[in-house]
Structures are given as C-alpha cells and as structure tokens.
C-alpha cells in the first residue's frame, strides 16, 4: 500500500478530558490526608511521530506527546501535598503537565503471505516513558507559604496489538492498544483509533485517543489518571 515501507513525519493535536488523582504512597512520611482529584478544563496537547520501514510491511515508530491543564478547588480538610501543609478552606490552584514517549516495533503477524489482502494484524513491542509534574499553590494560605511541586517518572516495556484495514489505496482505518504494569511500581497503557485520508505525500488523520498512567504507589506520593479525547493529525511521507 502507498503508506507502507515509507519514511514519514507526523504532528497531531489532542484535546483530552480527565482528572488525574494525586495521593500519598506507602512511603509517605506524613499521616495527613493527601488525596486530591486534580480539577481542570480539557487539557490541550500535541504530539509528534516518526515512522521508519523495518522490512516488508513492518515499521519502527517513535512518538512523543505533551498535555497539561490548570484548575482550582477549596481544600475540604487539612492536606499535605508534596510535604507542604494546606489548611481546610484554602483556595488551591492546581497544575499538571504530562509528557510521554514511545518506541514501538510494529510487526505484521497476519495474514501471511499478505498478497493482495487489505487487512493487517500487528503485534506491538514497545518501550514507553511518561513524566508527570504537578503543582499546588494557595497564595492566601497561612500554612502553605511555598508552592507544593514535584514530579514522577515511569519507564516500562509494553506489549500490544494493532489492526489496519485499507478501505482503498488512500483511505485506511487503524486501531491500536498496548500497555504494561508492575503491581505497586507503575502502569502505562494507551489506545487509539483513527481514519486516515492520503493526498499525494500528505495524510489527514481523524480519531481519538485514550491514555492511562499510574506511578509507583511504593513511593512517598503517586499520581494516576485516565485521559481521553479526539485527535487531529497530519503526516508527511518523505519518499
């Protein structure tokens, strides 16, 4: 098919909804409550990808994305966030910033031989990375005199599957899902579905994306969340 065995570069925008959770882990030194469902409007995000041919119909794909959101809430009780105390009734401003990346080897497992068939079933072998920053401030607080800020990082291998169905030589539908978890030590997972329309060397992608993360609960603090929303992307084929 025209998009196979090609070098390509892509960019996409993502409007994600979701409220990540911040909480104390097993190694927290404080006994004060730290559970916060981080509020906020839909996050604005973007991503970029590069695809390289890896023999026959297989490919290697490198992906990077970012999304962030701000919000606010009134502390329902005394809180301890990133080792900074907040008092019940404090007006707390929140911010989170999620960055992620993925290296994926996409192997077409079926059908074999492909011949003139339009359907592809792929197995995905990946390494995923995510870094989540969060920040809590309460300028009018008598206890939280400094911003409470910190970050957590996850690096995990992951496995997945994907399908591609070519409705024509220039229109195809894709769906992919992958993930991995180690109990108490982190989890990452993502899924996407899209339809793509190719015009010469340009391709328009319309679809949606779901992303899940959870940092290690064995540390002092951890964060987890599920973000989902529509994506719009453009891809350019270099050859």
C-alpha positions as CSV (number, residue, x, y, z in Angstrom):
1,X,0.0,0.0,0.0
2,X,1.2,3.6,-0.6
3,X,1.9,4.3,3.0
4,X,3.9,1.1,3.7
5,X,7.8,0.9,3.6
6,X,7.9,4.7,3.8
7,X,9.6,7.3,5.9
8,X,7.1,9.7,7.5
9,X,6.9,12.5,10.0
10,X,3.6,13.4,11.7
11,X,2.2,16.0,14.1
12,X,-1.2,15.9,15.9
13,X,-3.3,17.8,18.4
14,X,-5.2,16.3,21.3
15,X,-8.0,17.7,23.4
16,X,-8.0,15.4,26.5
17,X,-10.6,15.2,29.3
18,X,-9.8,13.6,32.7
19,X,-8.9,14.5,36.3
20,X,-5.7,12.8,37.5
21,X,-5.5,11.7,41.1
22,X,-2.7,12.7,43.5
23,X,-2.3,10.8,46.7
24,X,0.1,9.5,49.3
25,X,2.1,6.4,48.7
26,X,3.2,3.6,51.1
27,X,6.4,5.5,51.9
28,X,4.8,8.8,52.8
29,X,6.2,10.3,56.0
30,X,3.1,12.4,56.8
31,X,-0.1,10.9,58.1
32,X,-2.2,13.8,56.9
33,X,-4.6,13.3,54.0
34,X,-3.1,13.8,50.5
35,X,-5.9,12.6,48.3
36,X,-6.7,15.2,45.5
37,X,-8.6,14.7,42.3
38,X,-6.9,17.4,40.3
39,X,-9.6,19.6,38.7
40,X,-9.4,21.4,35.4
41,X,-10.8,22.0,32.0
42,X,-10.0,19.9,28.9
43,X,-6.2,19.8,28.5
44,X,-4.6,21.0,25.3
45,X,-1.9,18.7,24.0
46,X,0.1,18.0,21.0
47,X,2.3,15.2,19.7
48,X,4.8,14.2,17.0
49,X,5.9,10.9,15.5
50,X,8.4,9.5,13.0
51,X,8.0,6.2,11.2
52,X,10.8,4.1,9.6
53,X,10.4,1.0,7.5
54,X,11.7,-2.2,9.2
55,X,11.4,-4.8,6.4
56,X,8.5,-6.0,4.4
57,X,5.3,-4.4,5.9
58,X,6.8,-3.8,9.4
59,X,7.8,-0.5,10.9
60,X,9.5,1.3,13.8
61,X,7.6,4.2,15.2
62,X,8.8,6.9,17.6
63,X,6.2,9.0,19.3
64,X,6.3,12.0,21.7
65,X,3.4,14.0,23.2
66,X,2.5,16.6,25.9
67,X,-0.7,17.7,27.6
68,X,-1.4,20.0,30.5
69,X,-4.2,21.6,32.4
70,X,-4.9,24.0,35.2
71,X,-7.7,24.3,37.8
72,X,-8.6,25.1,41.4
73,X,-10.5,23.8,44.4
74,X,-11.2,24.6,48.1
75,X,-9.4,22.2,50.4
76,X,-12.1,20.1,52.1
77,X,-9.8,19.3,55.1
78,X,-6.1,19.7,56.1
79,X,-3.9,18.3,53.3
80,X,-0.2,17.5,52.9
81,X,0.8,17.9,49.2
82,X,4.5,17.3,48.3
83,X,5.3,17.7,52.0
84,X,3.7,21.2,52.1
85,X,0.7,21.6,54.6
86,X,-2.5,23.1,53.4
87,X,-5.4,24.1,55.7
88,X,-9.0,23.3,55.3
89,X,-10.7,26.1,53.4
90,X,-7.6,27.1,51.4
91,X,-8.2,28.2,47.8
92,X,-5.8,25.9,46.0
93,X,-4.7,26.4,42.4
94,X,-3.6,23.3,40.5
95,X,-1.5,22.5,37.5
96,X,-0.3,19.3,35.9
97,X,1.9,18.6,32.9
98,X,2.1,15.1,31.3
99,X,4.9,14.2,28.9
100,X,5.2,10.8,27.3
101,X,7.2,9.0,24.6
102,X,7.2,5.6,23.0
103,X,9.5,3.5,20.8
104,X,7.5,0.8,19.0
105,X,8.3,-2.1,16.7
106,X,5.2,-2.9,14.7
107,X,5.3,-6.4,13.3
108,X,2.6,-7.6,10.8
109,X,1.7,-11.0,12.1
110,X,-1.3,-11.9,9.9
111,X,-2.1,-12.6,7.1
112,X,0.9,-14.4,5.8
113,X,1.7,-14.0,3.0
114,X,-0.2,-10.8,2.6
115,X,-0.5,-10.9,-1.1
116,X,-3.3,-8.5,-2.2
117,X,-5.2,-8.6,1.1
118,X,-6.1,-5.2,2.6
119,X,-6.2,-6.2,6.3
120,X,-3.2,-6.2,8.7
121,X,-3.0,-7.6,12.2
122,X,0.1,-6.3,14.0
123,X,1.9,-7.2,17.3
124,X,3.5,-4.3,19.0
125,X,6.7,-4.4,21.1
126,X,7.4,-1.2,22.9
127,X,9.2,0.8,25.5
128,X,7.1,3.7,27.0
129,X,8.1,6.7,29.1
130,X,6.0,9.2,31.0
131,X,6.8,12.1,33.3
132,X,4.0,13.8,35.3
133,X,4.6,17.2,37.0
134,X,2.1,18.7,39.4
135,X,1.9,21.9,41.3
136,X,-0.3,23.2,44.1
137,X,-0.3,26.8,45.3
138,X,-2.5,28.8,47.8
139,X,-1.3,32.4,47.9
140,X,-3.7,33.3,50.7
141,X,-2.9,30.3,52.9
142,X,-1.3,30.8,56.3
143,X,0.4,27.3,56.2
144,X,1.2,26.7,52.5
145,X,3.8,29.5,52.3
146,X,5.6,27.9,49.4
147,X,4.3,26.1,46.2
148,X,4.0,22.3,46.6
149,X,5.6,20.9,43.4
150,X,7.0,17.6,42.3
151,X,7.2,15.1,39.5
152,X,7.2,11.3,39.0
153,X,8.6,9.3,36.1
154,X,7.6,5.9,34.6
155,X,9.6,3.8,32.2
156,X,8.2,0.4,31.2
157,X,8.2,-2.1,28.4
158,X,4.8,-2.7,26.9
159,X,3.1,-5.1,24.6
160,X,0.1,-4.6,22.3
161,X,-1.8,-5.3,19.2
162,X,-3.0,-3.3,16.3
163,X,-5.1,-3.6,13.2
164,X,-5.2,-1.7,9.9
165,X,-7.9,-2.1,7.2
166,X,-7.4,-0.4,3.8
167,X,-10.8,0.7,2.6
168,X,-8.9,1.9,-0.6
169,X,-5.3,2.6,-1.5
170,X,-5.7,6.1,0.0
171,X,-8.1,5.6,2.9
172,X,-7.3,3.3,5.9
173,X,-8.7,2.7,9.4
174,X,-6.3,1.9,12.3
175,X,-6.8,0.8,15.9
176,X,-4.0,0.1,18.4
177,X,-3.8,-0.8,22.1
178,X,-0.9,-1.5,24.3
179,X,0.2,-1.4,28.0
180,X,2.1,-3.0,30.8
181,X,2.0,-2.8,34.6
182,X,4.1,-3.9,37.6
183,X,1.9,-4.0,40.8
184,X,2.8,-1.2,43.2
185,X,5.5,0.0,40.8
186,X,3.7,1.7,37.9
187,X,1.5,1.2,34.9
188,X,1.1,2.7,31.4
189,X,-1.4,2.0,28.7
190,X,-2.8,3.7,25.6
191,X,-5.3,3.0,22.9
192,X,-6.2,4.9,19.7
193,X,-8.5,4.6,16.7
194,X,-8.5,6.7,13.6
195,X,-9.3,7.0,9.9
196,X,-6.7,8.5,7.5
197,X,-7.1,10.1,4.1
198,X,-4.0,10.4,1.9
199,X,-3.5,13.2,-0.6
200,X,-0.2,12.7,-2.5
201,X,2.5,12.9,0.2
202,X,0.2,14.3,2.9
203,X,-2.2,12.4,5.1
204,X,-5.0,13.7,7.3
205,X,-5.8,11.7,10.4
206,X,-9.1,11.9,12.4
207,X,-9.7,9.9,15.5
208,X,-9.5,9.5,19.3
209,X,-7.0,8.5,22.0
210,X,-7.2,7.0,25.5
211,X,-4.2,7.2,27.8
212,X,-3.7,5.7,31.3
213,X,-0.8,6.2,33.7
214,X,0.0,5.3,37.3
215,X,3.3,6.0,39.1
216,X,4.7,3.8,41.8
217,X,2.5,3.6,44.9
218,X,5.5,2.3,46.9
219,X,7.0,5.9,46.8
220,X,6.1,8.9,49.0
221,X,3.5,10.2,46.6
222,X,2.0,8.9,43.4
223,X,-0.3,10.1,40.6
224,X,-2.7,8.2,38.3
225,X,-5.2,9.2,35.7
226,X,-7.1,8.3,32.5
227,X,-7.2,10.9,29.8
228,X,-9.3,10.7,26.6
229,X,-10.3,12.9,23.7
230,X,-10.3,13.5,20.0
231,X,-7.1,13.9,17.9
232,X,-6.5,15.6,14.5
233,X,-3.2,15.0,12.8
234,X,-1.1,15.5,9.6
235,X,1.5,13.1,8.3
236,X,4.1,13.8,5.6
237,X,5.8,11.0,3.6
238,X,9.4,11.7,2.7
239,X,9.7,9.1,0.0
